[in-house]
Amino acid sequence: MERLLMVLGQVQGAVTRSDDDYIDKLNHRYTTSLLCVFAIVVSAKQYVGDPITCWCPAEFKDNYEDFTNKYCWVHNTYQVPIIQKHIPGDGEPKAYIGYYQWVPMILMVQALLVYLPCLFWRALNSKTGIDVDNVIKSAKDAQRTAFTEQRDKIVGFITRSMDRYLRLTKQYKDEKNCLTICKHHLSTDFCLICGNRRFGNYLVVLYLISKVLYTVNAVGQLFLLNSFLDTYDRMYGYEIIASLLKGEDWAISRTFPRVTLCDFAIRDLNNIRHYTVQCVLPLNFFNEKIYIIIWFWFVMVATANLVNTIVWIIRIFSRREQARYVKRHLSAADRPNRSKNDHIVEKSQLRKFISVYLKKDGVLILRLVEQNSNGLIVSELAYDLYNYYKYSKIGKECRDDDTRDLFEEI
């Protein structure tokens, strides 16, 4: 029992983590929950109700009818339009339908696939040396508290945690070999294969990969649906809506037929009797509605993922956007020990504060904190980090550095 409670606690902790943005939660939290709910609904209909009912000959007794229903459920049925008088015999091609028994399992597999990018992000970001989830949870606690002193202590804790992580990153200029310098430029400008904690872009690389995986996953789910349902309509959802608007009967739908045929044989002494019965699949009524919802849901999620990925790429690789973001929060910070002219930050200092101290990982953490708490906490955190930088050895070295600025004009 204790082990079970520990497992449930771990699952609950994984669900309530907040180390990503709203679109990520749309994928791994809401989409996964939707698919699991649908899987439970379909399973309940299969094992509690009557998933299939066949019209048996009059001489069939109750046990024969029960056998027929179970046999036709286990063995695949096939569809023949009611207007077609000829029923295919043995050896003739038949349009068998064999997916409905596997719908709950397929839905659970889809839910697992949707959750995989989240597992990738959470499993690897914990190896960076900073607990992003703990930072964001602390920011939420600071947001909820009504006491200024307590909030300042929490923000101070977050600042120290981030400072320890940011100081672990080494400057590539300390290493003089050509390979390291080339790797730095690749990791700064192109990033996806050269993420390294020393260059301050490890979290950024992981997060962008997870974003791409979410997008590929959502698009791939649409193709998976077409393959599973054996449909040639690449725009399946729109075809269904078009059929509905035309007034076509969904009961004769090729993808989710509700009336099918089933062939079976019964051995009676030395005689083998062959039967063809007509069956009704009430379960397909639910499957049809479920997959219409799932198809349009994944279209929406794929679109949201694509737009969100592009936005994050701009946020991460646009130096001007990074500078504006940090400068806006530094200007908005409201700290009790702040002087009147303390909000004025020189451009060169701002640029080096971002490029030398925060780097891409630091800005990413600030953005994730803002996504899950509010801008006020981020402003106070950015201001405290700037003070840590300004009075640190790194800040003094940057003020004495005569090299050219790493940023273009803001």
WOPENOR-V907407 format. One line per field, one symbol per residue. phi: phi as a letter, one per 30 degrees, with the letter a starting at -180 (. if undefined). A space follows every 50 residues. Layout:
phi = ???
This chain:
phi = .ddddddddddddddddbcacddddeddcdddddddddddddddddcccc dbbcdcedddddddddddddddddcdcbcbedddddcecdiddbddbbcd dceedddddddddddeeddddddcddddjbdddddddddddddddccddd dddddddddddddddddddcddddcdddddddddddddccidcbdaddci bddddddddddddddddddddddddddddhccddceddddddddddiddd dcdddbdcbbcbcabbdbhcccccbbccbccdddddeddddddddddddd ddddddddddddddddcddddddddddddddddccdccddcdddcddddd ddeddccdiddddddddddddcbaddddddddddddddddccdddddddc dcddddcddd
